[in-house]
Each structure stands twice: as structure tokens, then as C-alpha cells.
Amino acid sequence: MLITLEETVELIRKGRLLHIAADDTLLRQLPKGKWIGGTTPYFISEEGGIFTKDRLFVNEIDYAEEAKIAAYGKYNIFQIVEECYDNGLTMLIMPFGSEVVAKYAKEAPEVEELLLHPTIGWVAGADLENGGEIKVYNGENGESYTDKAVVMYLKLPEGKNAMVNLVNIFTDDKTDPIIRFNDNELSATKCTVNGQEVNFAEYIEKKRIDVKMPLVADYNGSYINTSIKGVENGTVGFYAPVFRNVEYRFAAHVEDYVENFQKSIAAAGAKNPVFSCNCILNYLYGDLNGKKLPPFTGPITFGEVAYQLINQTLVYCEILG
């Protein structure tokens, strides 16, 4: 729910367990309490997509038996698999451009224990036009960070379990060339296309590829996106890393972003998501300002976490049982 600063402060003072997203000018005014937060001024609300620095998006967490909050840097971020509840949900927020994001992005797919514990979250950002502070907050001690992740561990009641899922409107064309990379990297100069080494930036330019379309990898029928951040000085940058020994293709062109989202949301069949977030690239390329995406509301983010870091995706969680 998108609410005022005064309403948010009241919930905190009542001792409610909260996940909060807002511009830093609001987050820094919040009192200590049982909450974690991250910066963004973009949201999908019940009224539709919106840019605002005057209100906060608040998830009230009323489905957990217990909760604990922690913060981690790049050297110990994967302690999250050791300190989570056996039957629980791990929710994390990381600041865009930080070393902890890079560490998590590159190594999470190789941490097998992550798949045993439902893990969801997002990457905090700021106003794309005017900038601003990019931070995450541990509301329990009142500290904010530009270089750490904040984590909320939620213990679920017996008989309940968390289901992490995603909505992705992109697929590939199996007739397109296969692209491979040599390492787990957030940028690339070279790659192989159908086994032949090429300069990746030159390949994109020569083929006139629309870089609004992400690279996609088919993981047994589930597509994972890697979005293009930009091309500079012959190097292609990514919002999430590419991985060695993974087959990529560019996503097939999407004619109508919003229509495809609506169809994909309907196909997902989510009934009562307790958390969702949606990528800033979807917000921009899909012109989601003012558009409703029921039943999903939440922050517009600069990276989404569904176990690993992904892009151009809507991520959500339901509590089942």
C-alpha cells in the first residue's frame, strides 16, 4: 500500500513488521522499529504505476511467527543460507552499484543451498533524471548502508510455506544464433556466436539488435533475463551477469509490452501475493506509468531477486498452505 509518512510512522510505532520502499528523503525520517527498507521513487500501486517522493510503499507482514533482521557486506552475504529459518522466507534488499550486488549476482547461482530456502528481494535505486541517495535501511538499529545488503528472515507457521515465482514476458527464438560468454561477468567485450568469436558490441551494431530486448537463457523451460545496461568504448555492460557455459539468445521482439504483461500475469494465476517488485526497465519500456497490474503492487526496482539476481522481470511471493 502507498501511504504517507505520518501513516508509516504510526505503523512503526505500533510495532508492526514492515517492508518499506520510498525515496531516501522519506526513509531517513522513519523511527527505529521492526522494518527494512530501500530507496526508489517508482512504484506500481493499486491506482497504477506512479513516480512519487511524497509517499512510501509499505508491506505489512502479518504472516510470520518470528522475524529477525541483519546486514551483510560482500564478504559474508552468503551467510543468509546459514541464518535463515528452516521453514521461512528470506527477504533482502541491496543498493544498486554496490560491491555486494556484484558479489551476489556473480556467485548466487553457484550457491546450491540458496535453492533450499525461499529467497526474494530487490535492488534499491534512485530518480533516474535527478539522482538521489541509493541506500538500504535496517530499521531495527536505524542504520543505512550504501555498501551492504539488509535482510529480514521470516519464520512461517507450521503448515505454511513460501512460494517464490516470477512473471517474464520474454522468450527466445530457437532459430536465432547461440551466444556464449567466457566467464561470469557484468560486462563483455567478446563472445562466441554459434561457436565463432566476435566483438559483442560490433555484433549488436551490425545486426541492429534492439538492446531493449534482454538476453535470455532457457533453464528447462524457464527463461531468465540478462538486460543490456549500455554499450561504451566497445564493451557491453549488463544489469545482471552473464554466465559461462550458458546458452543465450536475444529475446524475441515484444509488440505490446503491457498486453503481454497482462496475459503473462493472468497465466501466472497468482491469488494473493504478499510481496512483489517489478523492474525499472519494464516500467520504462512498457510505459507502465498509470498502468495497473492486478493483483501485483510494489516497488519498481533496479534488479530483482528470485534466489538469484535477474532483470526485466516481475518477482512475487505467495504464502501457501
N, C-alpha and C positions, 0 to 999 in steps of 0.2 A: 504494500500500500504506500502511496505517495502522500506524505503528511508534512506538517510544518515542524519547525524547530521546537516550538513550545510543546507540541504533541509528543514529539520524540523524547524530549527531556522528561516529560511526565511518565512515559512508559519505562524509561530507565530508572527513575526514582521509585517506581512501583516494584522494581526488582525483576522485570520481565527479561527473558533471554532473547536477545535480538541479533539479527544480521542487518547491517546498515550500509547503504551506498549513497554518497552525496558528494557535492563539491567540498573541497577542503575548508572553505570559509565557514561551512556549517559543521563539519565533523569536529573541528578544533574547539567548538563551543560546547560540545557534549560533556556531561559529567561522567565520572567513573561509574562503571556498572558491569552487568553481565552481557557484554556485546563485543563484536568485532566489526570492523568497517573498512571500506576502501573508497578511493576517490573516483568519481565520474559524474559529469553533469548530464549524461544521456540515459534515458530510461524508456521502457515500454510500460505504460500504466494502463489502468482499466479504460481510460479515455483514449489511449493510443500512444504512439511514440512522441516523446517530448524532450526538449532541452531545457533544463532549469537549474539555476543555482539558488533557488529560494525554498526548495523542498527536498526532503530526504526520502529515499525508498527504504522501507523497513519491513523485514520479515520477522514476525513474532513466532518464536519456536516453542510450540506448546506440546510437541510430540515426544520430547526427550525426558527420560528419567533422571539423568545426570548430565552435566556438561563440565568441560574444563578447557581453558584457553592457554595457548603457548605461542611463542615466536621463535623462528628458526632462521639462520643465515645459510649461506651457500654450503658451508662445510657440514652442517648437520640436518639439512632439510629432510633427508630420508629417515630420520627418527620418527617421522609420522607413522610409519608402519609398525613401530615398536610400542608407541604410546597410545594408540587408539584402543577403543573398547572392542571386545570380541564381537559383540553384536551392536554395531553402531554405524555412524556416518561421520566421515571426516570432511570438514569444510575449510578450505584455505583461500586466502587472498594474497596475491603477490604484486609488487609495484612494477609497472612497465619499465623496461630498460635496465632492470637491476641484474646483478650477477646471480642472484638466487633464482630468478626466472630462467636465465640461460642454463644454469645447472640442472634445474628441474626439467626443462624442455628437452635437453640432450639425453639425460640419463633415466628419466622416469620409465620409458618403455622397456628398459632392461632390468628394472626392479620388480621381479616376479611377485613379491609379497604384496605390491600395490593392488594387484587384481583380486586379492583375497579380502580387501577391505574397501567398501564403497567410499569413493573419494570424489568430491566435486568442488568446484570453485571458479575463480576468475582472476584476471589481471587488471589491476586498477590503472586508470589513466587520467586525462585532463581534457579541457577545452581544446579542440583541435585548432581553432582560429586564434585564440588569445592566450593559450598556455595556462599554466597554473601548477600548483603543487600536486605531485603524484605521491601519495602516501597510503599506507595501511595502518590501522589502529588496533591496539589491544585495549579495549575499553576497561578491562579489569584493573589495569595499573595506570591507565591514562597515557601510555606511551605511543608515539607514532614512529614509523620507520619508512625510510626510502630504500633500504637495502636488506630487508628481512621479509619473510612471509609470516602472516598471522594465521593461526589455526584454531578452530573450535572443534573439539571432539564431542560428539553427542552419543549418549548411550540410549538405545532403544528398548522399549518394554519387551518382555518375553513374548514371542509370537509375532512380533513386528520385524520387518526388515526393510532396508533402503534399496531402492532400485534406481540406478543412475542410467540415464538414457540421453539420446540426442536427436535433433532434427537437422538433417543435412539435405539441401535441395540439389546437391551436385552428384553427378555420376560421370563415368568416363565413356569414351568411345573406344571399344576394343580394337577398332581398326587403326587407331592412332599409334604413332611410334611410342615405344617404351623408353622412358628416361630413367637413368640410374646415376647415383652420385657415389663418390669415393669414401665419404665419411659422414658422421653425424655433425652437421654444420648449420649455422644460422645464415650463411651466405655461401655462394658458389660462383666460381669463375668457369670451371669446366664441368662437363658431364658427358655421359655417353647416350647417344640416341640410336636405338636399335644396334647397339654394340660399337658404334663409331664415336670416337671422342670429338667433341665440338666445344667451342666457346659458347656458354649458355646464353649470355647477353646477345651475342650476334645471332644465335639461333632464334631467339624470341623476336628480334627485329626483322630478320629475313622472312620468317613465317608470318609476320604481322599478327602475333598472338595477343589477344586481349588479356592483359595481366589482371583484370578484374576477376577473371576465372582462375581459381586456385589449381595447383597441382593436386591430384587425388591418387590415393593408393587404395587398392581393393584388398581389405583384410577379410577374406572369406565371406564376401558379400556385404560387408560394412565399409563404407567409404570414409576415409579420414583425409581432411583437407590440410594443405600447407599453402598459405596465401603469400603472394608476392608483395613485399614491402616497397621495393623500388629497384631501379637499375641505375648504378652510378659507377663511373670510371671502369666499365667493363665487368663489374661484379653485380650479381643478382642477390638482393637481400630478402630474407623470409621473416614472417612474423612468428613462425614456429620452425624448428629444424627439419631438414630432410635427413633421411637415414640411409646408411649404406646397405646394400643388398636388398633394397625395397624397390619394386617396380612402380614408377609414377607415369601418369599421363595427365595432360591438361584436361580440366573439366569440360564437358560438353557445354556449349553455349546455352544460357537460360534466357528465354524470350521475355518472360514476365516474372520478375522476382517475387512480387507479393502474391500473385496467383499460385506460384509454385510453393511458396511457404504455406499458404492456406491449405493446399492439397496435402502437403507433407505433414502438417500439424494434424489434419483430420486422420491421416493414415496412422499416425503415432498412437492415437487413441488415449492420450493422457486424460485422466479424470480429475485429479486433484493434486497438481504439482505443489510441493511445499517450498520449492526453490526453482528458479530458472534464471538464466542470463543469456544474452544474445550479442553477437559480435558487432563491433562498430562498423565493420565492412558491410555487413548485411544492412545495417541502419543507413549507411551512405548509399551503397549501390542499389539497394532495394527501395530507397526513398520511403523509409518507414516512419518518418515524422508524421504524426497524426493517424497512423495506421494501427488498428487493433489486431492483436494476435491471440485471441482467447483460446485456451484458458491460461495463457502464459503472460506473466508480468515480471519485471525485474530490471536489473541494471543492464545497460549497454556497455560492453566490456572490450578490453584490448587484448583478449585471449581468453579462452575458456578451458576449464579443466574437467575432463571426464576420465579420471585416472591419470591420463597424460595430457599435455598441453595440445590443444587443437585450435583451429581458426575457422571463421566464416560459418559458424555452427551455432545453433541454439541448444543449450545443455539444460537438462532438468532432472529433478529427483522426485520420486513418489515414495510414500511410506505404505507398504503393503502388509496385509495380514489382519 
